[in-house]
Each structure stands twice: as C-alpha cells, then as structure tokens.
Amino acid sequence: MDALYTAVATATHGREGRAVSSDGTLDLALAAPPELGGNGQGTNPEQLFAAGYAACFGSALGLVGRQAKVDVTDAAVTAEVGIGKQGEGFGLKVTLRVELPGTVDEATGRKLVEQAHQVCPYSNATRGNIDVDLVIE
C-alpha cells in the first residue's frame, strides 16, 4: 500500500502522560479512566480510538451512500470501545451504533452499513482481531 497520508503522534508516560501530533494540532493530557485505576482527568486511548473509528466509519458510509445515490449526510456514528482482560494481556471490543436519516429504509440502511464496514480502514484493520458489532438505530 502506498500511503496517501501519514499521521504522526508521540505519547509520553503511557496512559498518564501526554499525546502530541507532529503538527501540534493534537496536544492533550492522557489519563486512565477510574475503571482502570486512573483519575480520569484526561483523554484515554480508548476514547481516541473511538473518535477515530466513528469519524472514519462515517466517511466510509458517506462514500458508499454517494455511490448508491442514497443521502446519508445526516447519519451519526457512535463508537463504543471496551477494554478488558484477554488471556495474559488485554483486548478490545467495539460496537458501532449507526443512526441513519429517517429517509433511508431499513434494508438499504443495513446494506450501506455493511458496505461501509468493508470499505472503512479501521474496520479493515480490526477485522479478525477485534470483535466489532454493527447496530443500526
């Protein structure tokens, strides 16, 4: 694959540090959530992953919608990223909740969401590695 764009970010001190992008537009404090023993006074990696996945999936949905000539402009995607013990380490699970405009019928909506799941780079990266549930609301 030839990259069209490469994002670069550096994190220091793990979950209790800071993350900064190479261009400086992202610069935020990191903190583990209380559920993982942290103080919750910053963003955590799961929130960043959820935001990226939701945005990327929304773009993929827009692409397949345009190709099918179906207006999904007002769709919203919510990504829920869970973390938990998996064997000796930790694993992730994802639920993508897709809210489609009322003008899109259920069958068409399901088809578009499934097509977006095949196109989205996050979906392709996680396929076979992370359980991803698609929920249409």
C-alpha positions in Angstrom: 0.0 0.0 0.0 1.2 3.5 -0.8 0.2 5.8 1.9 -1.8 8.9 0.8 -1.3 10.5 4.2 0.6 9.5 7.4 -0.4 10.8 10.8 2.4 11.1 13.3 1.8 11.4 17.1 4.1 10.9 20.1 2.8 9.7 23.5 4.9 10.0 26.6 4.4 8.3 30.0 1.7 5.9 28.7 -1.8 6.4 30.0 -0.7 9.1 32.5 1.2 11.3 30.0 0.6 13.4 27.0 -0.1 12.9 23.3 1.1 15.4 20.7 0.8 15.2 16.9 3.7 16.2 14.8 1.9 19.3 13.5 0.8 20.3 17.0 -2.9 20.3 16.3 -3.4 17.5 18.8 -1.9 18.1 22.2 -3.7 16.6 25.1 -3.3 15.2 28.5 -3.7 11.4 28.9 -5.2 9.7 31.9 -6.5 6.3 32.6 -10.3 6.2 33.4 -11.3 5.5 37.0 -12.5 2.0 35.9 -8.8 1.2 35.2 -7.5 2.8 38.3 -6.8 6.3 36.9 -8.0 9.7 37.9 -9.9 10.2 34.6 -8.5 13.8 34.3 -7.6 13.4 30.7 -8.3 11.6 27.5 -7.6 7.9 27.3 -6.5 5.8 24.3 -9.9 4.1 24.0 -11.6 7.5 23.6 -9.1 8.4 20.9 -9.7 5.1 19.1 -13.5 5.5 19.4 -13.4 9.0 17.9 -11.1 8.0 15.1 -13.2 4.9 14.3 -16.5 6.8 14.4 -15.2 9.5 12.1 -13.7 7.1 9.7 -16.7 4.9 9.5 -18.9 7.9 9.0 -16.8 8.9 6.0 -16.9 5.3 4.6 -20.7 5.4 5.0 -20.8 8.7 3.1 -18.8 7.2 0.3 -21.0 4.1 -0.2 -24.1 6.3 0.2 -22.9 8.6 -2.6 -22.1 5.5 -4.8 -25.6 4.2 -4.2 -27.1 7.6 -4.6 -28.6 7.5 -1.1 -28.3 10.6 1.0 -26.8 9.7 4.4 -25.4 13.2 5.0 -27.2 13.4 8.4 -26.0 10.0 9.6 -24.3 9.8 13.0 -21.8 7.1 14.1 -21.1 6.4 17.8 -18.2 4.0 18.5 -18.1 2.3 21.9 -14.6 0.8 22.6 -14.3 -1.5 25.5 -11.1 -2.8 27.0 -10.8 -5.9 29.2 -8.6 -8.8 30.2 -7.9 -11.2 27.4 -5.6 -14.1 28.2 -2.5 -12.8 29.8 -3.0 -9.3 28.4 -5.8 -7.0 27.4 -8.2 -6.9 24.4 -10.6 -4.5 22.8 -14.2 -4.8 21.6 -16.2 -2.3 19.5 -19.8 -1.5 19.0 -20.6 0.9 16.1 -24.0 2.5 16.5 -25.1 4.0 13.3 -28.1 6.4 13.3 -29.3 6.8 9.7 -31.6 9.5 8.4 -35.3 8.6 8.5 -35.5 8.7 4.7 -33.3 5.6 4.5 -35.3 2.3 4.7 -34.1 -0.5 6.9 -32.9 -2.8 4.2 -31.0 -0.1 2.3 -29.5 1.1 5.6 -28.3 -2.3 6.6 -26.7 -2.8 3.1 -24.9 0.6 3.3 -23.6 -0.1 6.8 -22.3 -3.5 5.8 -20.6 -2.0 2.7 -19.1 0.8 4.8 -17.7 -1.9 7.1 -15.9 -3.4 4.1 -14.5 0.0 3.0 -13.5 1.6 6.3 -9.8 1.4 7.0 -10.5 1.0 10.8 -12.8 -1.9 10.1 -10.2 -3.5 7.8 -7.5 -3.1 10.4 -9.6 -4.6 13.2 -11.2 -7.5 11.2 -10.2 -10.8 12.7 -8.5 -9.1 15.6 -11.3 -7.2 17.4 -15.0 -8.1 17.7 -17.0 -5.3 16.0 -20.8 -5.3 16.4 -22.8 -3.1 13.9 -26.0 -1.7 15.3 -28.4 0.4 13.2 -30.5 2.7 15.3 
